Every structure is written in structure tokens, then in C-alpha cells.
């Protein structure tokens, strides 16, 4: 979350914020490094099954 808060906003979060759309973080995956987090993110996105996450 800190990475997303400190980096330029992802488009989806920016649009939600601009339109005052509330959202809730419902799940976090903890990783030991940024590289591990990126690998996990790619793996999860590659499944193309966001509803089950």
C-alpha cells in the first residue's frame, strides 16, 4: 500500500478518488521485497481470475 501511495496513482485509483468513489482494501499479500511483490502481482494478474482473489 505504501508503494501505491508514494508512487504516481494507478489510473483506477485516481479515477475513483477524482469521482469520490469509496473503496476498501479487502486483502493484502505480504512479501519480503518489492521484487517478490512484483512477481506475485504478475502471477496473480496472469491468472485472469480476479473475482476469486
Secondary structure, 3 states (H helix, E strand, C coil): CHHHHHCCCCHHHHHHHHCCCCCCCCCCCCCCCHHHHHHHHHHHHHCCCHHHC
